């Protein structure tokens, strides 16, 4: 459930944000949490980061190796970064992308 919610939030947000906003989200994670940008950019393809390689979801997960939680962590960090940078710090901004149900 967590995985599908994160994927949905990020892919749906991709349709509403600009490439520059995707860059700002990655920069925010890097600056705030000291996460290496190179590794994070790979996952940021989900939000339309222009420097992310065009890969499938499975290829993205395989990129992070044996521990699939790394990919989930990056999705969580990107979700928070979008709230901080695009949503002006308001977590309700992300709720617009909730799965119906």
Helices and strands as residue ranges (DSSP letters): H 2-14, H 19-33, H 37-43, G 44-47, H 57-63, H 69-85, H 92-95
